[in-house]
Amino acid sequence: MIQVMGELLITCGVILLLFVVWELWWTNIEANSAQQAAVSQFAQDFQGPVAPPPADAPPVDYGDPKVMAAPDQGSTVFGVVYIPRFGATYSRPLVEGTAPAQLDTLGLGRYDSAVMPGGVGNFAVAGHRQTHGAVLDAVHTLVPGDKIYVQTKDGYYTYVFRNNQIVMPNRADVLAAVPTQPDATPTDRFMTMTSCNPRFGAEERIISYSLLESWQPASAGPPAEIAAQVAANQNGKG
């Protein structure tokens, strides 16, 4: 009897180990492949130069950001997010929706209650931290002043990271038009990223807040900091 119990425990241990390997390794391989393909497809369909404006070009005021209409929820990629702090080649697809169908495959999903990139209010997205591509694994490394770039068919939106906050999973107010202030009327253009916390758990949520600094239309070319990666994505080498 003791021998049988021992064998059962060993079997259970092996099964648990295989599950952990699948969850933390294989899901990342599958998701990374799908995300790279999605980014490449978006980049190839993108209409606009991939070279940045000349370094000596005078600054241009492009007026209020253009804000695209929200797409249907699903697998259609409507943007790409670049976060240089996470690595020079970091570029992840942006889709509509935060269900497993979106987050487990395509990375960053927009909450349906949020505004679109560049809109007044809160452009809020979610992403996994350790599995399914681990798109926000390094979110805790962001420091104030870091740039977060969002590319859509209309152009590029540059957000500047402000701070992180650790909250409980029921804190829906972080998704308010003015984050954490559900009764306030927005005048700024926020970007909020949400993910699980700690890195290998889900007891809390880590929330990252940024503010829009500037935007430039697709015809102006990408910001210099991400130009190389924009070109690599368009060439299918992202």
Backbone as CSV, one residue per row, in Angstrom:
resi,resn,N_x,N_y,N_z,CA_x,CA_y,CA_z,C_x,C_y,C_z
1,MET,0.834,-1.209,0.000,0.000,0.000,0.000,0.868,1.259,0.000
2,ILE,1.904,1.228,0.840,2.795,2.379,0.924,3.504,2.592,-0.414
3,GLN,3.895,1.458,-1.054,4.568,1.560,-2.340,3.646,2.172,-3.397
4,VAL,2.364,1.771,-3.374,1.389,2.309,-4.325,1.207,3.805,-4.115
5,MET,1.073,4.213,-2.856,0.909,5.639,-2.550,2.125,6.423,-3.006
6,GLY,3.303,5.835,-2.783,4.519,6.517,-3.212,4.561,6.710,-4.717
7,GLU,4.154,5.691,-5.455,4.141,5.792,-6.909,3.127,6.822,-7.390
8,LEU,1.990,6.873,-6.710,0.970,7.877,-7.066,1.483,9.288,-6.826
9,LEU,2.175,9.486,-5.714,2.714,10.811,-5.406,3.769,11.217,-6.436
10,ILE,4.606,10.268,-6.831,5.615,10.559,-7.845,4.947,10.921,-9.167
11,THR,3.913,10.155,-9.535,3.183,10.440,-10.776,2.556,11.825,-10.742
12,CYS,1.936,12.152,-9.602,1.315,13.483,-9.455,2.369,14.579,-9.561
13,GLY,3.527,14.316,-8.970,4.599,15.301,-9.036,5.077,15.525,-10.454
14,VAL,5.206,14.452,-11.221,5.634,14.565,-12.613,4.604,15.342,-13.427
15,ILE,3.319,15.012,-13.202,2.251,15.714,-13.927,2.267,17.201,-13.601
16,LEU,2.455,17.525,-12.316,2.501,18.929,-11.903,3.687,19.638,-12.539
17,LEU,4.838,18.972,-12.567,6.020,19.566,-13.178,5.798,19.817,-14.663
18,LEU,5.193,18.864,-15.350,4.917,19.035,-16.775,3.959,20.195,-17.021
19,PHE,2.986,20.349,-16.125,2.047,21.466,-16.264,2.765,22.803,-16.106
20,VAL,3.663,22.879,-15.119,4.412,24.115,-14.903,5.274,24.432,-16.126
21,VAL,5.934,23.406,-16.680,6.749,23.606,-17.874,5.888,24.104,-19.021
22,TRP,4.721,23.487,-19.201,3.814,23.922,-20.270,3.365,25.363,-20.058
23,GLU,2.990,25.696,-18.835,2.443,27.020,-18.537,3.491,28.119,-18.677
24,LEU,4.698,27.873,-18.169,5.715,28.916,-18.121,6.659,28.900,-19.323
25,TRP,6.644,27.858,-20.107,7.581,27.775,-21.225,6.866,27.628,-22.560
26,TRP,6.072,26.567,-22.701,5.474,26.309,-24.002,4.458,27.368,-24.402
27,THR,3.636,27.856,-23.453,2.654,28.884,-23.828,3.353,30.148,-24.298
28,ASN,4.545,30.437,-23.754,5.294,31.604,-24.201,5.816,31.418,-25.615
29,ILE,6.289,30.215,-25.924,6.782,29.943,-27.277,5.652,30.105,-28.297
30,GLU,4.503,29.512,-27.999,3.365,29.601,-28.928,2.909,31.046,-29.103
31,ALA,2.760,31.762,-27.965,2.270,33.137,-28.029,3.276,34.058,-28.711
32,ASN,4.558,33.889,-28.432,5.565,34.740,-29.069,5.535,34.591,-30.584
33,SER,5.361,33.369,-31.044,5.297,33.133,-32.487,4.078,33.816,-33.091
34,ALA,2.923,33.670,-32.433,1.695,34.289,-32.934,1.781,35.806,-32.905
35,GLN,2.391,36.341,-31.852,2.492,37.793,-31.723,3.445,38.383,-32.748
36,GLN,4.558,37.707,-32.994,5.498,38.198,-33.995,4.857,38.218,-35.380
37,ALA,4.101,37.171,-35.691,3.416,37.122,-36.979,2.382,38.232,-37.088
38,ALA,1.666,38.501,-35.994,0.639,39.542,-36.002,1.255,40.922,-36.180
39,VAL,2.365,41.179,-35.492,3.045,42.469,-35.627,3.557,42.653,-37.055
40,SER,4.138,41.608,-37.619,4.657,41.687,-38.984,3.542,41.979,-39.992
41,GLN,2.389,41.335,-39.801,1.262,41.569,-40.707,0.770,42.997,-40.592
42,PHE,0.655,43.495,-39.364,0.230,44.891,-39.172,1.217,45.833,-39.855
43,ALA,2.513,45.590,-39.654,3.538,46.469,-40.206,3.522,46.475,-41.729
44,GLN,3.280,45.324,-42.325,3.251,45.249,-43.780,2.037,45.964,-44.362
45,ASP,0.959,46.016,-43.595,-0.247,46.710,-44.041,-0.203,48.209,-43.740
46,PHE,0.742,48.618,-42.929,0.824,50.009,-42.473,1.225,50.925,-43.619
47,GLN,0.550,52.053,-43.734,0.839,53.020,-44.785,1.586,54.209,-44.183
48,GLY,2.851,54.298,-44.491,3.641,55.403,-43.957,5.115,55.072,-44.006
49,PRO,5.990,56.100,-44.024,7.432,55.863,-44.048,7.905,55.226,-42.750
50,VAL,9.016,54.524,-42.815,9.578,53.912,-41.604,10.802,54.666,-41.116
51,ALA,11.226,55.696,-41.869,12.347,56.529,-41.434,11.806,57.665,-40.566
52,PRO,12.507,57.998,-39.489,12.034,59.095,-38.623,12.286,60.448,-39.284
53,PRO,11.675,61.508,-38.787,11.979,62.845,-39.297,13.464,63.156,-39.090
54,PRO,14.067,63.982,-39.938,15.476,64.347,-39.759,15.724,64.910,-38.357
55,ALA,16.871,64.595,-37.800,17.189,65.033,-36.437,17.195,66.541,-36.312
56,ASP,17.526,67.237,-37.404,17.595,68.701,-37.342,16.303,69.370,-37.781
57,ALA,15.258,68.570,-38.006,13.974,69.146,-38.424,13.344,69.900,-37.255
58,PRO,12.773,71.061,-37.513,12.130,71.801,-36.423,10.918,71.042,-35.906
59,PRO,10.613,71.169,-34.624,9.442,70.480,-34.077,8.159,70.948,-34.759
60,VAL,7.242,70.008,-34.912,5.974,70.300,-35.587,4.824,70.033,-34.626
61,ASP,3.885,70.961,-34.579,2.681,70.756,-33.781,1.610,70.168,-34.697
62,TYR,1.272,68.908,-34.451,0.295,68.230,-35.301,-1.135,68.386,-34.789
63,GLY,-1.327,69.210,-33.790,-2.666,69.421,-33.259,-3.127,68.264,-32.388
64,ASP,-4.412,68.211,-32.144,-4.960,67.145,-31.314,-4.755,65.793,-31.982
65,PRO,-4.483,64.766,-31.190,-4.279,63.436,-31.779,-5.510,62.947,-32.522
66,LYS,-5.289,62.230,-33.596,-6.383,61.560,-34.273,-6.718,60.302,-33.485
67,VAL,-7.997,60.068,-33.240,-8.440,58.932,-32.429,-9.323,58.041,-33.297
68,MET,-8.859,56.828,-33.542,-9.612,55.926,-34.399,-10.820,55.359,-33.677
69,ALA,-11.785,54.886,-34.435,-12.955,54.237,-33.854,-12.551,52.872,-33.306
70,ALA,-13.230,52.454,-32.246,-12.931,51.150,-31.655,-13.289,50.040,-32.626
71,PRO,-12.406,49.078,-32.817,-12.705,47.953,-33.711,-13.604,46.940,-33.020
72,ASP,-14.084,45.986,-33.771,-14.853,44.897,-33.173,-13.934,44.028,-32.321
73,GLN,-14.486,43.483,-31.235,-13.700,42.610,-30.379,-13.345,41.338,-31.133
74,GLY,-12.111,40.920,-31.006,-11.680,39.714,-31.700,-10.181,39.676,-31.855
75,SER,-9.736,39.111,-32.949,-8.314,38.876,-33.146,-7.651,39.892,-34.069
76,THR,-8.402,40.904,-34.523,-7.821,41.894,-35.421,-6.869,42.805,-34.669
77,VAL,-5.638,42.897,-35.138,-4.636,43.761,-34.506,-4.823,45.183,-35.034
78,PHE,-5.063,46.135,-34.120,-5.256,47.514,-34.559,-4.090,48.410,-34.164
79,GLY,-3.073,47.859,-33.544,-1.928,48.666,-33.158,-0.774,47.813,-32.674
80,VAL,0.348,48.486,-32.446,1.546,47.847,-31.905,2.080,48.733,-30.791
81,VAL,2.495,48.117,-29.699,3.051,48.843,-28.555,4.550,48.582,-28.496
82,TYR,5.319,49.660,-28.355,6.778,49.587,-28.224,7.164,50.156,-26.856
83,ILE,7.963,49.405,-26.105,8.432,49.880,-24.797,9.939,49.645,-24.736
84,PRO,10.747,50.629,-25.097,12.201,50.445,-25.135,12.800,49.952,-23.825
85,ARG,12.229,50.299,-22.702,12.734,49.810,-21.423,12.743,48.287,-21.381
86,PHE,11.838,47.650,-22.099,11.745,46.193,-22.109,12.683,45.554,-23.139
87,GLY,13.446,46.372,-23.850,14.362,45.865,-24.869,14.162,46.580,-26.186
88,ALA,15.251,46.738,-26.933,15.197,47.498,-28.187,14.277,46.863,-29.215
89,THR,14.040,45.550,-29.114,13.201,44.866,-30.101,11.784,44.608,-29.593
90,TYR,11.456,45.153,-28.424,10.125,44.889,-27.866,9.054,45.579,-28.706
91,SER,8.160,44.793,-29.287,6.993,45.319,-30.001,5.912,44.253,-29.927
92,ARG,4.776,44.620,-29.388,3.706,43.649,-29.150,2.400,44.119,-29.760
93,PRO,1.607,43.183,-30.282,0.337,43.563,-30.916,-0.690,44.042,-29.909
94,LEU,-1.560,44.890,-30.391,-2.631,45.460,-29.581,-3.957,45.076,-30.209
95,VAL,-4.819,44.437,-29.423,-6.104,43.966,-29.937,-7.236,44.483,-29.055
96,GLU,-8.433,44.291,-29.528,-9.629,44.710,-28.795,-10.139,43.561,-27.936
97,GLY,-10.220,43.793,-26.610,-10.762,42.787,-25.714,-9.722,42.241,-24.761
98,THR,-10.197,41.807,-23.592,-9.292,41.294,-22.557,-9.658,39.880,-22.138
99,ALA,-10.387,39.171,-22.981,-10.729,37.781,-22.696,-9.526,36.890,-23.019
100,PRO,-9.518,35.653,-22.514,-8.417,34.741,-22.843,-8.181,34.588,-24.337
101,ALA,-9.228,34.657,-25.131,-9.069,34.526,-26.581,-8.123,35.577,-27.139
102,GLN,-8.087,36.753,-26.529,-7.176,37.811,-26.967,-5.838,37.758,-26.210
103,LEU,-5.886,37.742,-24.878,-4.661,37.860,-24.085,-3.776,36.628,-24.170
104,ASP,-4.369,35.449,-24.313,-3.556,34.226,-24.332,-2.808,34.046,-25.646
105,THR,-3.218,34.776,-26.676,-2.587,34.597,-27.980,-1.899,35.859,-28.465
106,LEU,-2.583,36.996,-28.361,-2.094,38.199,-29.026,-1.568,39.278,-28.098
107,GLY,-1.447,39.000,-26.827,-0.659,39.891,-25.985,-1.405,40.957,-25.244
108,LEU,-1.512,42.151,-25.785,-2.092,43.293,-25.085,-3.500,43.555,-25.604
109,GLY,-4.472,43.604,-24.693,-5.855,43.813,-25.078,-6.429,45.063,-24.439
110,ARG,-7.190,45.816,-25.222,-7.821,47.038,-24.713,-9.124,46.710,-24.012
111,TYR,-9.306,47.284,-22.815,-10.577,47.155,-22.107,-11.659,47.874,-22.908
112,ASP,-12.839,47.258,-23.025,-13.880,47.869,-23.856,-14.446,49.144,-23.251
113,SER,-14.164,49.404,-21.973,-14.616,50.642,-21.332,-13.638,51.790,-21.551
114,ALA,-12.488,51.502,-22.146,-11.423,52.490,-22.281,-11.554,53.279,-23.577
115,VAL,-10.883,54.436,-23.615,-10.796,55.195,-24.856,-9.748,54.548,-25.749
116,MET,-9.738,54.941,-27.003,-8.727,54.468,-27.935,-7.452,55.300,-27.768
117,PRO,-6.318,54.841,-28.325,-5.070,55.596,-28.186,-5.227,57.053,-28.601
118,GLY,-4.708,57.935,-27.749,-4.774,59.361,-28.010,-6.018,60.046,-27.500
119,GLY,-7.019,59.287,-27.067,-8.262,59.883,-26.614,-8.144,60.517,-25.244
120,VAL,-9.000,61.511,-24.995,-9.076,62.113,-23.657,-9.733,61.097,-22.729
121,GLY,-9.076,60.792,-21.636,-9.564,59.764,-20.725,-8.505,58.706,-20.536
122,ASN,-8.929,57.478,-20.356,-8.019,56.405,-19.975,-7.967,55.316,-21.053
123,PHE,-6.854,55.249,-21.747,-6.577,54.160,-22.685,-5.967,53.025,-21.859
124,ALA,-6.777,52.044,-21.498,-6.368,50.992,-20.565,-6.254,49.648,-21.266
125,VAL,-5.148,48.953,-20.995,-4.895,47.650,-21.614,-4.453,46.655,-20.554
126,ALA,-4.601,45.377,-20.862,-4.181,44.299,-19.969,-3.241,43.365,-20.712
127,GLY,-2.383,42.688,-19.945,-1.483,41.710,-20.548,-0.959,40.754,-19.499
128,HIS,-0.594,39.555,-19.924,-0.032,38.558,-19.013,1.378,38.961,-18.583
129,ARG,1.774,38.433,-17.438,3.091,38.777,-16.917,4.102,37.639,-17.055
130,GLN,3.671,36.386,-16.899,4.619,35.279,-16.921,4.287,34.202,-17.953
131,THR,3.094,34.212,-18.486,2.688,33.179,-19.430,2.168,33.804,-20.719
132,HIS,1.935,32.957,-21.721,1.297,33.386,-22.969,1.982,34.607,-23.577
133,GLY,3.296,34.549,-23.617,4.063,35.638,-24.209,4.667,36.582,-23.205
134,ALA,4.161,36.562,-21.973,4.719,37.393,-20.885,4.956,38.829,-21.346
135,VAL,3.938,39.432,-21.922,4.106,40.751,-22.546,4.413,41.858,-21.542
136,LEU,4.027,41.667,-20.281,4.294,42.684,-19.262,5.164,42.134,-18.136
137,ASP,6.005,41.168,-18.457,6.859,40.557,-17.443,7.752,41.585,-16.764
138,ALA,8.259,42.559,-17.520,9.216,43.528,-16.983,8.560,44.832,-16.560
139,VAL,7.255,44.822,-16.351,6.553,46.074,-16.062,7.075,46.752,-14.800
140,HIS,7.593,45.949,-13.861,8.095,46.515,-12.611,9.411,47.273,-12.809
141,THR,10.033,47.157,-13.980,11.307,47.839,-14.226,11.124,49.246,-14.786
142,LEU,9.918,49.621,-15.134,9.681,50.962,-15.659,10.044,52.022,-14.618
143,VAL,10.625,53.118,-15.087,10.956,54.236,-14.204,10.319,55.497,-14.775
144,PRO,9.966,56.456,-13.913,9.334,57.678,-14.405,10.149,58.325,-15.521
145,GLY,9.442,58.688,-16.578,10.090,59.279,-17.735,10.270,58.322,-18.889
146,ASP,10.132,57.016,-18.649,10.224,56.043,-19.738,9.126,56.290,-20.767
147,LYS,9.454,56.074,-22.030,8.488,56.281,-23.108,7.793,54.965,-23.470
148,ILE,6.511,55.068,-23.742,5.710,53.959,-24.255,5.074,54.452,-25.550
149,TYR,5.375,53.779,-26.649,4.902,54.210,-27.958,3.787,53.288,-28.446
150,VAL,2.744,53.888,-28.959,1.630,53.126,-29.517,1.474,53.529,-30.981
151,GLN,1.533,52.553,-31.852,1.378,52.772,-33.292,0.030,52.239,-33.744
152,THR,-0.738,53.072,-34.432,-1.964,52.633,-35.087,-1.851,53.016,-36.559
153,LYS,-2.882,52.732,-37.338,-2.855,53.091,-38.752,-2.757,54.594,-38.951
154,ASP,-3.161,55.357,-37.918,-3.162,56.812,-38.028,-1.818,57.447,-37.689
155,GLY,-0.986,56.769,-36.886,0.284,57.365,-36.505,0.822,56.810,-35.206
156,TYR,1.573,57.652,-34.507,2.300,57.220,-33.307,1.941,58.125,-32.127
157,TYR,1.665,57.478,-30.998,1.295,58.184,-29.774,2.387,57.900,-28.739
158,THR,2.966,58.931,-28.194,4.048,58.779,-27.224,3.530,59.085,-25.829
159,TYR,3.502,58.056,-24.989,3.110,58.211,-23.596,4.358,58.183,-22.715
160,VAL,4.312,58.902,-21.609,5.432,58.941,-20.667,4.994,58.293,-19.360
161,PHE,5.745,57.278,-18.941,5.420,56.542,-17.713,5.542,57.450,-16.501
162,ARG,4.567,57.288,-15.600,4.526,58.115,-14.384,4.803,57.294,-13.137
163,ASN,4.035,56.215,-12.919,4.248,55.418,-11.704,3.502,54.094,-11.783
164,ASN,3.941,53.160,-10.942,3.256,51.889,-10.735,2.479,51.926,-9.430
165,GLN,1.456,51.085,-9.353,0.666,50.946,-8.134,0.255,49.487,-7.985
166,ILE,0.362,48.943,-6.781,-0.081,47.583,-6.502,-1.451,47.655,-5.833
167,VAL,-2.431,46.950,-6.395,-3.794,46.988,-5.868,-4.355,45.574,-5.805
168,MET,-5.495,45.427,-5.163,-6.196,44.153,-5.149,-6.984,43.988,-6.460
169,PRO,-7.301,42.750,-6.834,-7.966,42.509,-8.128,-9.320,43.193,-8.292
170,ASN,-9.975,43.566,-7.194,-11.299,44.176,-7.299,-11.251,45.693,-7.492
171,ARG,-10.085,46.271,-7.657,-9.964,47.726,-7.802,-10.267,48.153,-9.244
172,ALA,-11.534,48.163,-9.581,-11.933,48.551,-10.932,-11.740,50.045,-11.186
173,ASP,-11.571,50.842,-10.133,-11.435,52.282,-10.317,-10.151,52.663,-11.056
174,VAL,-9.189,51.756,-11.159,-7.975,52.077,-11.906,-8.278,52.214,-13.399
175,LEU,-9.441,51.710,-13.820,-9.839,51.800,-15.224,-10.731,53.007,-15.497
176,ALA,-10.997,53.814,-14.465,-11.844,54.998,-14.633,-11.208,55.968,-15.623
177,ALA,-12.020,56.870,-16.165,-11.527,57.849,-17.138,-10.375,58.662,-16.565
178,VAL,-10.469,58.989,-15.280,-9.331,59.515,-14.523,-8.983,58.413,-13.528
179,PRO,-7.891,57.700,-13.728,-7.604,56.524,-12.919,-7.684,56.786,-11.423
180,THR,-8.396,55.901,-10.724,-8.643,55.911,-9.269,-9.588,57.028,-8.836
181,GLN,-10.100,57.816,-9.797,-11.036,58.895,-9.463,-12.285,58.752,-10.333
182,PRO,-13.162,57.815,-10.004,-14.294,57.500,-10.887,-15.288,58.643,-11.084
183,ASP,-15.294,59.616,-10.197,-16.241,60.722,-10.329,-15.654,61.936,-11.037
184,ALA,-14.391,61.868,-11.412,-13.726,63.015,-12.024,-13.965,63.040,-13.537
185,THR,-13.946,64.238,-14.085,-14.071,64.423,-15.534,-12.685,64.549,-16.136
186,PRO,-12.338,63.713,-17.111,-10.970,63.733,-17.628,-10.688,64.939,-18.515
187,THR,-9.480,65.435,-18.402,-8.967,66.449,-19.321,-7.636,65.996,-19.919
188,ASP,-7.001,65.022,-19.271,-5.731,64.480,-19.750,-5.961,63.190,-20.533
189,ARG,-4.901,62.740,-21.174,-4.943,61.524,-21.977,-4.028,60.486,-21.311
190,PHE,-4.635,59.553,-20.592,-3.901,58.564,-19.813,-3.717,57.271,-20.600
191,MET,-2.689,56.519,-20.214,-2.555,55.128,-20.618,-2.320,54.320,-19.356
192,THR,-3.112,53.259,-19.174,-2.991,52.398,-18.000,-2.767,50.967,-18.460
193,MET,-1.739,50.323,-17.905,-1.469,48.919,-18.194,-1.680,48.109,-16.922
194,THR,-2.404,47.005,-17.030,-2.676,46.169,-15.862,-2.141,44.763,-16.089
195,SER,-1.617,44.174,-15.013,-1.128,42.800,-15.083,-1.150,42.198,-13.687
196,CYS,-0.855,40.906,-13.615,-0.879,40.206,-12.327,0.359,40.535,-11.506
197,ASN,0.222,40.416,-10.197,1.310,40.636,-9.269,1.131,39.696,-8.083
198,PRO,2.230,39.097,-7.569,3.629,39.184,-8.009,3.857,38.451,-9.322
199,ARG,5.110,38.377,-9.753,5.401,37.841,-11.086,4.887,36.415,-11.271
200,PHE,4.990,35.598,-10.257,4.556,34.206,-10.383,3.266,33.944,-9.609
201,GLY,2.457,34.979,-9.443,1.202,34.828,-8.725,0.140,35.727,-9.316
202,ALA,-1.031,35.701,-8.700,-2.140,36.517,-9.192,-2.965,37.075,-8.042
203,GLU,-2.339,37.164,-6.866,-3.086,37.642,-5.699,-3.381,39.133,-5.774
204,GLU,-2.561,39.872,-6.538,-2.709,41.322,-6.659,-2.661,41.709,-8.133
205,ARG,-2.749,43.006,-8.371,-2.565,43.541,-9.721,-1.532,44.668,-9.650
206,ILE,-0.671,44.724,-10.656,0.250,45.849,-10.786,-0.279,46.755,-11.889
207,ILE,-0.408,48.028,-11.570,-1.015,49.005,-12.477,0.042,50.042,-12.840
208,SER,0.199,50.290,-14.125,1.192,51.252,-14.606,0.487,52.412,-15.291
209,TYR,0.790,53.623,-14.834,0.126,54.821,-15.349,1.092,55.663,-16.183
210,SER,0.594,56.151,-17.315,1.381,57.028,-18.186,0.480,58.148,-18.703
211,LEU,1.103,59.211,-19.196,0.384,60.339,-19.776,0.873,60.593,-21.194
212,LEU,-0.044,60.966,-22.075,0.334,61.265,-23.455,1.195,62.515,-23.494
213,GLU,2.341,62.393,-24.158,3.247,63.531,-24.332,3.076,64.182,-25.695
214,SER,2.934,63.340,-26.736,2.852,63.873,-28.090,2.302,62.815,-29.033
215,TRP,2.005,63.232,-30.236,1.594,62.292,-31.281,2.074,62.829,-32.618
216,GLN,2.257,61.946,-33.584,2.611,62.350,-34.932,1.938,61.408,-35.917
217,PRO,1.435,61.957,-37.015,0.718,61.124,-37.991,1.663,60.139,-38.670
218,ALA,1.095,59.110,-39.282,1.889,58.098,-39.968,2.785,58.717,-41.035
219,SER,2.305,59.773,-41.681,3.063,60.406,-42.760,4.345,61.058,-42.270
220,ALA,4.453,61.316,-40.965,5.645,61.968,-40.411,6.764,60.982,-40.127
221,GLY,6.472,59.685,-40.178,7.469,58.690,-39.817,7.453,58.438,-38.321
222,PRO,8.121,57.386,-37.862,8.087,57.002,-36.452,9.017,57.854,-35.591
223,PRO,8.788,57.893,-34.290,9.763,58.510,-33.388,11.117,57.821,-33.549
224,ALA,12.188,58.589,-33.423,13.530,58.067,-33.685,13.867,56.861,-32.813
225,GLU,13.391,56.850,-31.570,13.778,55.791,-30.646,13.288,54.411,-31.086
226,ILE,12.207,54.364,-31.849,11.661,53.060,-32.258,11.744,52.845,-33.761
227,ALA,12.383,53.751,-34.480,12.398,53.676,-35.938,13.011,52.376,-36.440
228,ALA,14.085,51.933,-35.821,14.739,50.709,-36.276,13.827,49.506,-36.124
229,GLN,13.078,49.456,-35.026,12.195,48.325,-34.810,10.969,48.398,-35.713
230,VAL,10.477,49.591,-35.983,9.369,49.754,-36.927,9.778,49.213,-38.296
231,ALA,10.999,49.563,-38.735,11.492,49.084,-40.025,11.689,47.567,-40.012
232,ALA,12.205,47.041,-38.908,12.413,45.587,-38.801,11.093,44.839,-38.880
233,ASN,10.064,45.386,-38.234,8.741,44.742,-38.290,8.204,44.736,-39.723
234,GLN,8.407,45.833,-40.415,7.883,45.909,-41.787,8.630,44.961,-42.717
235,ASN,9.879,44.687,-42.390,10.689,43.775,-43.203,10.541,42.327,-42.744
236,GLY,9.664,42.095,-41.774,9.449,40.750,-41.292,10.586,40.218,-40.449
237,LYS,11.374,41.127,-39.860,12.529,40.710,-39.055,12.377,41.121,-37.597
238,GLY,11.117,41.438,-37.201,10.898,41.892,-35.836,11.068,40.800,-34.827
